[in-house]
């Protein structure tokens, strides 16, 4: 299966990347054979993939990385790079290729220290592959200092190093960096295309795939989670009941507390799964005895404190992401209400709760619905500015009640 098959609804982007991969293949072959390098090429050393959440930015970057490392013998016969079967493609896709570094963060930001490590790696020649490829899936989380460190590497790239940066929009990346990258914009794929992918790739039943795709409005990752995770469906159902529970102040405060508690529980579950294992592995590496109460070697307190700080930041990120997902579902609820109020004829995302949507639509007008959507957006902005989650969500639920 070609590496492009998981790139849903992005025909134009796929064509551009395939053309660049062909030129990159010709370039490396010319260098290896000592033949003249082609004068014109669609290949460049730095790429920036932008698009809304769920559009497949990271998928596109990984597919391109695999095509750059493709070693299929069919290339010599005119075949496209990115066969999906050769060792270069397979190891890149599963994340084990020696010359492909895939960077994603479960923290709030990517700092200078981590970025300098990437820059040092970028200066190396490929060990076994055709290119040294660095995929930075969360380029929007680079701190300003980290962005300035990355800028130097993008300005003066090594001969066979390629940077693939992913971010929601151009504004999320420093102007000096984006001006040195070739920019590709991805769009939200259609509901039908996402449903087809879930059936074809994940073996989801067509009815469940269609419902999940419709509910998430083309967000690939969230659609897959809804279709395959009963707990995710249960949490979403609870979130969609919130607009029906804000008839009085007590209901608003209780709903806000439950929403924040659910996000905190998600963060706790992730911590229980990961933190203990990380701590024990580090203790073993530092030479401590077995068991949490065993004595640590002298001089290792700073290392343990650094791990604890990292785990705390990860819990904060997990809680914030869980809240943001709930707020996205709430926005979809009121989007459906607005569509009914305006008689727009748009497909309803939450068809399974159509009676509740009709009830809210009849009880208010489009102006109040728009104010409620603005209240959700204001809550997301407040969370981004590190406002206490409970305070931000309580303010939102009170605004939803007021309309």
C-alpha positions as CSV (number, residue, x, y, z in Angstrom):
1,X,0.0,0.0,0.0
2,X,1.6,3.3,-1.0
3,X,2.5,5.7,1.8
4,X,0.0,8.3,0.5
5,X,-3.1,6.1,1.1
6,X,-3.7,7.5,4.6
7,X,-3.6,11.1,3.3
8,X,-7.3,11.7,3.0
9,X,-8.8,14.3,0.8
10,X,-5.5,16.1,0.0
11,X,-5.1,15.4,-3.7
12,X,-3.3,18.7,-4.4
13,X,-0.8,18.4,-1.5
14,X,-0.2,14.7,-2.4
15,X,0.7,15.6,-6.0
16,X,3.1,18.3,-4.8
17,X,4.8,16.0,-2.4
18,X,5.0,13.1,-4.9
19,X,6.7,15.5,-7.4
20,X,9.2,16.7,-4.8
21,X,9.9,13.1,-3.8
22,X,10.7,12.2,-7.5
23,X,13.0,15.2,-7.8
24,X,14.7,14.3,-4.4
25,X,15.2,10.7,-5.7
26,X,16.8,12.0,-8.9
27,X,19.0,14.4,-6.9
28,X,20.4,11.7,-4.6
29,X,20.9,9.3,-7.5
30,X,22.8,12.0,-9.5
31,X,25.0,12.8,-6.5
32,X,25.8,9.0,-5.9
33,X,26.5,8.4,-9.6
34,X,28.5,11.6,-10.1
35,X,26.2,12.8,-12.8
36,X,25.1,16.4,-13.2
37,X,22.5,17.5,-10.7
38,X,19.2,18.5,-12.3
39,X,19.0,22.3,-12.6
40,X,15.3,22.7,-11.7
41,X,13.8,20.8,-8.7
42,X,10.6,20.8,-6.7
43,X,12.6,19.6,-3.7
44,X,13.7,21.9,-0.9
45,X,15.3,21.5,2.5
46,X,12.4,22.9,4.7
47,X,8.7,22.3,4.5
48,X,5.8,23.7,6.6
49,X,2.5,21.8,6.7
50,X,-0.4,23.8,8.0
51,X,-4.1,23.0,8.3
52,X,-6.9,22.7,10.9
53,X,-6.8,20.0,13.6
54,X,-7.5,16.6,12.1
55,X,-6.6,17.5,8.6
56,X,-3.6,15.1,8.6
57,X,-0.6,17.4,8.8
58,X,1.6,14.8,10.6
59,X,0.3,12.1,8.3
60,X,1.4,14.1,5.3
61,X,4.8,14.8,6.8
62,X,5.4,11.2,7.6
63,X,4.3,10.0,4.2
64,X,6.7,12.5,2.6
65,X,9.5,11.3,4.9
66,X,8.8,7.7,3.9
67,X,8.9,8.6,0.2
68,X,12.2,10.4,0.6
69,X,13.7,7.2,2.2
70,X,12.1,4.8,-0.4
71,X,14.5,2.3,-1.8
72,X,12.1,0.2,-3.9
73,X,13.8,-1.2,-7.0
74,X,10.7,-0.1,-9.0
75,X,12.0,3.5,-8.9
76,X,14.6,2.6,-11.6
77,X,11.7,1.5,-13.8
78,X,9.8,4.7,-13.4
79,X,7.9,3.8,-10.2
80,X,6.9,6.5,-7.7
81,X,8.9,6.8,-4.5
82,X,6.8,5.9,-1.5
83,X,5.9,2.3,-2.3
84,X,5.0,1.5,1.3
85,X,6.6,-2.0,1.2
86,X,10.4,-1.5,1.1
87,X,12.5,-1.2,4.2
88,X,12.9,2.6,3.9
89,X,9.1,3.2,3.7
90,X,8.2,0.6,6.3
91,X,10.7,1.7,9.0
92,X,9.8,5.3,8.5
93,X,6.1,4.7,8.9
94,X,6.5,2.7,12.1
95,X,9.0,5.2,13.5
96,X,12.2,3.1,13.6
97,X,14.2,4.5,10.6
98,X,17.7,5.5,11.8
99,X,17.7,8.7,9.7
100,X,14.1,9.9,10.5
101,X,13.5,11.7,13.8
102,X,9.8,12.2,14.6
103,X,9.3,14.8,17.3
104,X,6.0,15.3,19.1
105,X,5.5,16.6,22.6
106,X,3.1,15.8,25.4
107,X,4.2,19.0,27.2
108,X,3.0,22.5,26.9
109,X,6.1,23.6,24.9
110,X,9.3,22.6,23.2
111,X,12.3,24.3,24.7
112,X,15.8,25.4,23.7
113,X,17.5,22.3,25.1
114,X,15.4,19.9,23.0
115,X,15.7,22.0,19.9
116,X,19.5,22.2,20.1
117,X,19.6,18.4,20.2
118,X,17.6,18.3,17.0
119,X,19.9,20.9,15.3
120,X,23.0,18.9,16.2
121,X,21.3,15.8,14.7
122,X,20.4,17.8,11.6
123,X,24.1,18.4,10.9
124,X,24.8,14.7,10.5
125,X,25.0,12.9,7.2
126,X,22.4,10.1,6.7
127,X,23.6,6.8,8.3
128,X,21.7,4.3,6.2
129,X,19.0,6.3,4.3
130,X,19.0,8.7,1.5
131,X,18.2,11.8,3.6
132,X,18.4,12.9,7.2
133,X,14.7,13.8,7.9
134,X,13.4,15.6,11.0
135,X,9.6,15.7,11.4
136,X,8.5,18.3,14.0
137,X,4.8,17.6,14.5
138,X,4.3,20.4,17.1
139,X,6.2,23.3,15.6
140,X,3.6,25.7,17.1
141,X,4.8,24.7,20.6
142,X,8.3,26.0,20.1
143,X,9.2,28.7,22.6
144,X,10.6,31.9,21.1
145,X,14.1,30.9,22.1
146,X,13.7,27.5,20.6
147,X,12.4,29.0,17.4
148,X,15.5,31.2,17.2
149,X,17.7,28.1,17.6
150,X,15.8,26.3,14.8
151,X,16.1,29.3,12.5
152,X,19.9,29.0,12.3
153,X,19.5,25.4,11.2
154,X,16.9,26.2,8.6
155,X,19.0,29.1,7.2
156,X,22.1,27.0,6.8
157,X,21.0,23.4,6.2
158,X,23.2,20.4,5.8
159,X,23.4,19.1,2.2
160,X,21.0,16.1,2.7
161,X,18.9,17.2,5.7
162,X,15.2,17.9,5.4
163,X,13.0,19.7,8.0
164,X,9.3,18.9,8.0
165,X,7.4,21.3,10.3
166,X,3.7,21.0,11.2
167,X,1.5,23.7,12.7
168,X,-2.1,24.7,12.7
169,X,-1.5,28.0,10.8
170,X,1.3,30.2,9.5
171,X,0.8,32.6,12.4
172,X,1.9,29.8,14.8
173,X,5.4,29.8,13.4
174,X,8.0,32.6,13.6
175,X,7.9,34.7,10.4
176,X,11.7,34.2,9.9
177,X,11.2,30.4,9.9
178,X,8.1,30.2,7.7
179,X,9.7,32.5,5.1
180,X,12.4,29.9,4.6
181,X,10.0,27.0,4.2
182,X,7.9,25.8,1.4
183,X,4.4,26.0,2.6
184,X,1.6,23.4,2.0
185,X,-1.9,24.0,3.3
186,X,-4.1,21.0,4.1
187,X,-7.9,21.2,4.3
188,X,-10.4,19.4,6.4
189,X,-11.3,16.2,4.6
190,X,-15.0,15.4,3.8
191,X,-17.1,13.3,6.2
192,X,-17.5,10.6,3.6
193,X,-13.7,10.4,3.0
194,X,-13.0,10.0,6.7
195,X,-15.7,7.3,7.0
196,X,-14.2,5.4,4.1
197,X,-10.7,5.5,5.7
198,X,-12.1,4.2,9.0
199,X,-13.7,1.2,7.2
200,X,-10.7,0.5,5.0
201,X,-7.9,1.0,7.4
202,X,-9.3,0.3,10.9
203,X,-12.1,-2.2,10.1
204,X,-14.9,-0.1,11.6
205,X,-18.4,-1.0,10.6
206,X,-19.8,1.4,8.0
207,X,-22.6,2.7,10.2
208,X,-20.3,3.4,13.1
209,X,-17.7,5.0,10.8
210,X,-20.3,7.3,9.3
211,X,-21.6,8.3,12.7
212,X,-18.1,9.0,14.1
213,X,-17.1,11.0,11.0
214,X,-20.3,13.0,11.0
215,X,-19.9,13.8,14.8
216,X,-16.3,15.0,14.4
217,X,-16.9,16.8,11.1
218,X,-14.0,15.3,9.3
219,X,-11.4,15.2,12.1
220,X,-9.6,12.0,11.4
221,X,-8.0,11.3,14.8
222,X,-11.1,12.1,16.8
223,X,-13.3,10.1,14.4
224,X,-11.1,7.0,14.9
225,X,-11.2,7.4,18.6
226,X,-15.0,7.8,18.7
227,X,-15.5,4.8,16.5
228,X,-13.1,2.5,18.5
229,X,-13.3,3.7,22.1
230,X,-16.5,3.3,24.1
231,X,-15.2,5.4,26.9
232,X,-14.6,8.3,24.5
233,X,-18.2,8.0,23.2
234,X,-19.5,8.0,26.8
235,X,-17.5,11.2,27.7
236,X,-18.8,12.9,24.6
237,X,-22.4,12.1,25.4
238,X,-21.9,13.6,28.9
239,X,-20.5,16.8,27.4
240,X,-23.4,17.2,25.0
241,X,-25.8,17.0,27.9
242,X,-24.2,20.1,29.4
243,X,-26.3,22.7,27.5
244,X,-29.4,21.1,29.0
245,X,-28.2,21.5,32.5
246,X,-27.5,25.3,32.7
247,X,-31.0,26.4,33.6
248,X,-29.9,27.8,37.0
249,X,-26.8,29.0,38.7
250,X,-26.4,25.7,40.7
251,X,-26.6,23.7,37.5
252,X,-24.0,25.9,35.9
253,X,-21.5,25.5,38.7
254,X,-22.1,21.7,39.0
255,X,-21.7,21.2,35.3
256,X,-18.5,23.2,35.3
257,X,-17.1,21.2,38.2
258,X,-17.9,17.9,36.5
259,X,-16.3,18.9,33.3
260,X,-13.1,20.0,35.0
261,X,-13.1,16.8,37.2
262,X,-13.5,14.6,34.1
263,X,-10.5,16.3,32.4
264,X,-8.4,15.9,35.6
265,X,-9.4,12.2,35.7
266,X,-8.1,11.8,32.2
267,X,-4.8,13.4,33.2
268,X,-4.6,11.2,36.2
269,X,-5.2,8.0,34.1
270,X,-2.4,9.0,31.7
271,X,-0.1,9.7,34.7
272,X,-0.8,6.4,36.3
273,X,0.0,4.6,33.0
274,X,3.2,6.4,32.3
275,X,4.7,8.2,35.3
276,X,5.4,5.2,37.5
277,X,7.1,3.3,34.6
278,X,9.3,6.4,33.8
279,X,10.2,6.9,37.4
280,X,11.2,3.3,38.0
281,X,13.3,3.2,34.7
282,X,15.1,6.4,35.7
283,X,15.8,5.0,39.2
284,X,17.2,1.8,37.8
285,X,19.4,3.8,35.3
286,X,20.7,5.9,38.2
287,X,21.6,2.8,40.2
288,X,18.9,2.9,42.9
289,X,17.6,-0.3,44.5
290,X,14.2,-1.9,43.7
291,X,11.1,-0.3,45.3
292,X,10.0,3.3,45.8
293,X,11.5,3.5,49.3
294,X,15.0,2.4,48.3
295,X,17.9,4.9,48.7
296,X,18.9,7.0,45.7
297,X,22.6,7.5,45.0
298,X,24.1,10.9,45.9
299,X,23.9,13.7,43.4
300,X,20.8,12.3,41.6
301,X,18.2,14.5,43.2
302,X,18.3,17.1,40.5
303,X,17.7,14.5,37.8
304,X,14.7,13.1,39.6
305,X,13.3,16.6,40.2
306,X,13.6,17.3,36.4
307,X,11.6,14.2,35.7
308,X,8.9,15.2,38.2
309,X,8.6,18.7,36.7
310,X,8.2,17.1,33.2
311,X,5.5,14.8,34.5
312,X,3.7,17.7,36.1
313,X,3.8,19.7,32.8
314,X,2.5,16.6,31.0
315,X,-0.5,16.3,33.3
316,X,-1.3,20.0,32.8
317,X,-1.1,19.5,29.0
318,X,-3.3,16.4,29.2
319,X,-6.0,18.1,31.3
320,X,-6.0,21.1,29.0
321,X,-6.3,18.9,25.9
322,X,-9.2,17.0,27.4
323,X,-11.0,20.3,28.2
324,X,-10.3,21.6,24.7
325,X,-11.8,18.5,23.2
326,X,-15.0,18.9,25.3
327,X,-15.2,22.6,24.3
328,X,-14.9,21.5,20.6
329,X,-17.8,19.2,21.1
330,X,-19.8,22.0,22.7
331,X,-19.1,24.3,19.8
332,X,-20.4,21.6,17.5
333,X,-23.6,21.3,19.5
334,X,-24.3,25.0,19.1
335,X,-23.3,25.0,15.5
336,X,-26.0,22.5,14.9
337,X,-28.5,24.6,16.9
338,X,-27.6,27.6,14.7
339,X,-28.0,25.6,11.5
340,X,-31.5,24.7,12.6
341,X,-32.4,28.2,13.6
342,X,-31.3,29.6,10.3
343,X,-32.8,26.8,8.2
344,X,-29.4,26.4,6.4
345,X,-29.9,22.8,5.3
346,X,-26.4,21.9,6.5
347,X,-25.9,18.3,7.7
348,X,-26.4,18.0,11.4
349,X,-23.3,16.6,13.2
350,X,-25.1,15.4,16.3
351,X,-28.1,13.7,14.6
352,X,-28.5,11.3,17.5
353,X,-29.6,14.1,19.8
354,X,-31.8,15.9,17.3
355,X,-34.7,16.3,19.8
356,X,-32.4,18.2,22.2
357,X,-31.1,20.4,19.4
358,X,-34.7,21.2,18.3
359,X,-35.6,22.1,21.8
360,X,-32.7,24.5,22.3
361,X,-33.3,26.0,18.8
362,X,-36.9,26.8,19.5
363,X,-36.2,28.3,23.0
364,X,-33.7,30.9,21.7
365,X,-32.7,32.9,18.6
366,X,-29.6,32.9,16.4
367,X,-28.2,35.9,18.3
368,X,-28.1,34.1,21.6
369,X,-26.6,31.0,20.0
370,X,-23.8,33.1,18.5
371,X,-23.1,34.6,22.0
372,X,-22.9,31.1,23.4
373,X,-20.4,30.1,20.8
374,X,-18.4,33.2,21.6
375,X,-18.5,32.2,25.3
376,X,-16.9,28.8,24.4
377,X,-14.2,30.5,22.3
378,X,-13.5,32.9,25.2
379,X,-13.1,29.9,27.6
380,X,-10.6,28.3,25.2
381,X,-8.7,31.6,25.1
382,X,-8.7,31.9,28.9
383,X,-7.3,28.4,29.2
384,X,-4.5,29.2,26.7
385,X,-3.6,32.1,29.0
386,X,-3.3,29.8,32.0
387,X,-6.5,30.9,33.7
388,X,-7.5,28.4,36.4
389,X,-9.6,25.8,34.5
390,X,-12.5,25.8,37.0
391,X,-12.8,29.6,36.9
392,X,-12.7,29.7,33.1
393,X,-15.3,26.9,32.7
394,X,-17.6,28.4,35.4
395,X,-17.6,31.7,33.5
396,X,-18.5,29.9,30.3
397,X,-21.4,27.9,31.8
398,X,-22.8,31.1,33.3
399,X,-22.6,32.8,29.9
400,X,-24.3,29.8,28.2
401,X,-27.1,30.2,30.7
402,X,-27.4,33.9,30.0
403,X,-27.1,33.5,26.2
